[in-house]
Amino acid sequence: MPDVYLILGSNLGDRIENLKKATDHICRDIGKIVARSSIYETEPWGFNHESNFINQILRINTSLKPLEVLGKILKIEKLYGRRIKNKKYTAREMDIDILFYNNKIIKSDKLIIPHPCIRERMFVLVPMAELQPDFIHPLLQKPISYLKETCSDRRWVREHKD
């Protein structure tokens, strides 16, 4: 079964509860969670907001195809009130992105895998390096640990403590 890496993020409402509920939906609708990173608190990326994000990466085994995974994610995000009006970054109760789907490279008008901004985002690289530091980015042909060490993003990322 394919391994899919998803990143979940929330900066509105009860952020921890949002992650827990979204994770339940993922287990029910997408596949079995086989690993999860710690939860990290991070500064918003791409926009300013007074509320920080919490993020977590899940590694999932799924029988779904990439576009099917995307469809399920969009339905979960919609449960949290997500409306995609434009491509700008905004505050939200739940954001879920597909980072990797095995080692597949997909570029279509609906889906790009690996996620195109991975190497620019410490809030992705820190938890991904915790889970799988030796994972080789299929396009860049570099391990996640290397991408983390060479990332120019200087926004802080710290483990979330309840």
C-alpha positions as CSV (number, residue, x, y, z in Angstrom):
1,M,0.0,0.0,0.0
2,P,1.3,3.5,-0.8
3,D,2.7,5.7,2.0
4,V,1.3,9.2,2.0
5,Y,2.6,12.0,4.1
6,L,0.1,14.7,5.0
7,I,0.7,17.9,7.0
8,L,-2.1,19.2,9.1
9,G,-2.3,22.7,10.4
10,S,-4.6,24.9,12.5
11,N,-4.5,28.4,13.9
12,L,-8.1,29.1,14.7
13,G,-10.4,27.7,17.4
14,D,-9.3,24.8,19.6
15,R,-6.3,23.9,17.5
16,I,-5.5,20.6,19.3
17,E,-9.1,19.4,19.1
18,N,-9.1,20.4,15.4
19,L,-6.1,18.1,14.8
20,K,-7.6,15.3,16.7
21,K,-10.9,15.4,14.9
22,A,-9.2,15.8,11.5
23,T,-7.0,12.8,12.3
24,D,-10.1,10.8,13.1
25,H,-11.6,11.7,9.7
26,I,-8.3,10.7,8.0
27,C,-8.3,7.3,9.7
28,R,-11.9,6.7,8.7
29,D,-11.8,8.1,5.1
30,I,-8.2,7.9,3.8
31,G,-6.2,5.2,5.5
32,K,-4.3,3.8,8.5
33,I,-1.9,6.1,10.3
34,V,1.4,4.3,10.7
35,A,3.4,7.2,12.2
36,R,2.9,10.7,13.3
37,S,5.3,13.5,14.2
38,S,5.2,15.5,17.4
39,I,2.9,18.6,17.3
40,Y,4.8,21.8,16.5
41,E,3.8,25.4,17.1
42,T,4.9,27.6,14.2
43,E,4.6,31.2,13.0
44,P,2.1,31.7,10.1
45,W,3.9,31.3,6.7
46,G,3.0,33.6,3.9
47,F,0.8,36.0,5.9
48,N,0.6,37.8,9.3
49,H,-1.8,36.7,11.9
50,E,-1.9,37.0,15.7
51,S,-2.6,33.2,16.2
52,N,0.2,30.7,15.6
53,F,-0.3,27.5,13.8
54,I,0.1,24.0,15.2
55,N,1.3,21.5,12.7
56,Q,1.7,17.7,12.6
57,I,2.7,15.3,9.9
58,L,1.0,12.0,9.5
59,R,2.3,9.0,7.5
60,I,-0.6,7.0,6.2
61,N,-1.0,3.7,4.3
62,T,-3.9,4.1,1.9
63,S,-5.5,2.1,-1.0
64,L,-6.7,5.4,-2.5
65,K,-5.2,7.0,-5.6
66,P,-3.7,10.5,-5.2
67,L,-6.7,12.4,-6.6
68,E,-9.0,10.3,-4.3
69,V,-6.8,11.3,-1.3
70,L,-7.1,15.0,-2.4
71,G,-10.9,14.7,-2.7
72,K,-11.2,13.3,0.8
73,I,-8.9,16.0,2.2
74,L,-11.0,18.7,0.6
75,K,-14.1,17.2,2.1
76,I,-12.5,17.2,5.6
77,E,-11.3,20.8,5.2
78,K,-14.8,21.8,4.1
79,L,-16.2,20.4,7.4
80,Y,-14.0,23.0,9.1
81,G,-15.3,25.9,7.0
82,R,-12.5,26.1,4.5
83,R,-13.6,27.9,1.4
84,I,-11.0,28.3,-1.4
85,K,-11.7,31.8,-2.8
86,N,-8.3,32.5,-4.1
87,K,-4.7,31.2,-3.8
88,K,-3.8,33.5,-0.8
89,Y,-2.8,32.1,2.5
90,T,-5.3,32.7,5.3
91,A,-6.0,31.8,8.9
92,R,-8.0,28.6,9.2
93,E,-9.3,25.9,11.5
94,M,-7.9,23.1,9.3
95,D,-5.4,22.9,6.5
96,I,-4.3,19.6,5.1
97,D,-1.7,19.2,2.4
98,I,-0.3,16.1,0.6
99,L,3.5,16.3,0.9
100,F,4.4,13.0,-0.7
101,Y,2.7,10.0,-2.2
102,N,5.3,7.3,-2.1
103,N,8.0,8.5,-4.5
104,K,5.5,9.7,-7.2
105,I,5.9,12.9,-9.1
106,I,2.5,14.3,-10.2
107,K,2.0,17.6,-11.9
108,S,-1.6,18.4,-13.0
109,D,-3.9,21.3,-12.7
110,K,-5.5,19.7,-9.7
111,L,-2.6,18.3,-7.8
112,I,1.2,18.7,-7.5
113,I,3.2,16.0,-5.6
114,P,5.6,16.4,-4.0
115,H,4.2,19.6,-2.6
116,P,6.1,22.4,-4.3
117,C,7.1,24.4,-1.2
118,I,8.5,21.7,1.0
119,R,12.1,22.9,0.9
120,E,11.1,26.5,1.7
121,R,9.1,25.7,4.9
122,M,10.7,24.8,8.2
123,F,7.3,24.0,9.6
124,V,7.2,21.1,7.2
125,L,10.9,20.1,7.3
126,V,11.2,19.9,11.1
127,P,8.4,17.4,11.7
128,M,9.2,15.5,8.5
129,A,12.8,15.2,9.6
130,E,11.6,13.8,13.0
131,L,9.5,11.2,11.2
132,Q,11.8,10.2,8.3
133,P,15.1,12.2,8.1
134,D,16.5,9.9,5.4
135,F,13.4,10.1,3.1
136,I,14.7,11.2,-0.3
137,H,12.7,14.0,-2.0
138,P,11.8,12.5,-5.4
139,L,12.4,15.6,-7.4
140,L,15.4,17.1,-5.5
141,Q,17.0,13.8,-4.8
142,K,18.1,15.0,-1.4
143,P,17.3,13.6,2.0
144,I,14.9,15.6,4.2
145,S,17.6,16.1,6.8
146,Y,19.7,17.9,4.2
147,L,16.8,20.1,3.1
148,K,16.1,21.0,6.7
149,E,19.8,22.0,7.3
150,T,19.9,24.1,4.1
151,C,16.5,25.7,4.4
152,S,16.6,29.5,4.4
153,D,13.3,29.9,6.3
154,R,14.1,31.4,9.7
155,R,10.6,31.4,11.2
156,W,10.6,29.6,14.5
157,V,9.3,26.0,14.9
158,R,9.0,24.6,18.4
159,E,7.5,21.5,19.9
160,H,4.0,22.2,21.2
161,K,3.6,21.6,24.9
162,D,0.0,21.4,26.3
